[in-house]
Amino acid sequence: MTTLRAFLCTFTFFAIMSLAHAAPDSEGFVPVQPGEVLAASESIPARNLVAAAYGFIFAALAVWTLTVQVRSRRLEAELESLRAKLPR
C-alpha cells in the first residue's frame, strides 16, 4: 500500500509539473528551466564574485588589524602615563 501511495504521489507531482510548462506571462518573461544555458551577458562569472568576496574580507581584516594596532598603542601610552604617576 505504501509503495502504491508513493507511486501515485510521484505520478501526480510529475503530471502537475508537466502541465505547468513555462509559458510567457503577460509581460513576456519566461522562467529559465534547469539545464538551460544563459547568454554570456546574463550571468556573472563565479571567479569575479569569489575574488570580490575575498578582496572584501582581506580589506575588512586589514582595517580591523590597523584599528586594533592603534588602540593597542593608545592603551600602552595610557598605561605608561599611569605608571609614571604612581608613587614609588
C-alpha positions in Angstrom: 0.0 0.0 0.0 2.8 2.4 0.8 4.5 1.7 -2.5 1.3 2.4 -4.3 0.8 5.7 -2.4 4.4 6.8 -3.2 3.9 5.9 -6.9 0.6 7.9 -7.0 2.2 10.9 -5.3 5.1 10.8 -7.7 2.9 10.4 -10.7 0.7 13.3 -9.6 3.7 15.5 -8.9 5.1 14.9 -12.4 1.7 15.3 -14.0 1.2 18.7 -12.4 4.8 19.8 -13.3 4.3 18.8 -16.9 1.1 20.9 -17.0 2.8 23.9 -15.5 5.1 24.2 -18.6 6.9 27.5 -18.8 4.7 29.9 -20.7 5.3 33.6 -21.1 3.5 35.7 -18.7 1.6 38.9 -19.6 5.0 40.8 -19.8 6.7 38.2 -21.9 9.0 36.8 -19.2 9.8 33.1 -19.4 11.3 31.3 -16.4 14.7 29.6 -17.0 14.4 25.9 -16.9 17.1 23.7 -15.3 19.8 22.8 -17.7 19.3 25.8 -20.0 22.4 27.8 -20.8 22.2 31.6 -20.2 23.7 34.1 -22.6 27.1 35.4 -21.5 25.7 38.8 -20.8 23.1 37.4 -18.4 25.5 36.0 -15.9 28.5 37.0 -13.8 31.5 34.6 -13.8 31.9 33.0 -10.4 35.6 33.8 -10.3 34.8 37.6 -10.2 32.4 37.1 -7.4 34.8 34.9 -5.4 37.6 37.4 -6.0 35.4 40.3 -4.8 34.4 38.4 -1.7 38.0 37.5 -0.8 39.0 41.1 -1.5 36.3 42.4 0.8 37.3 40.0 3.5 41.0 40.9 3.2 40.2 44.6 3.3 38.0 44.2 6.4 40.7 42.2 8.2 43.3 44.8 7.2 41.2 47.7 8.6 40.4 45.7 11.8 44.1 44.9 12.3 45.0 48.5 11.9 42.4 49.7 14.4 43.5 47.1 16.9 47.1 48.2 16.5 46.1 51.9 17.0 44.0 51.1 20.1 46.8 48.9 21.5 49.3 51.8 21.1 47.0 54.2 22.8 46.4 51.8 25.7 50.2 51.2 26.1 50.7 55.0 26.2 48.0 55.4 28.8 49.4 52.6 30.9 52.9 54.2 30.8 51.5 57.6 31.8 49.6 55.9 34.7 52.7 54.0 35.8 54.7 57.3 35.8 52.0 58.9 38.1 52.2 56.1 40.7 54.3 56.9 43.7 57.1 54.5 44.4 
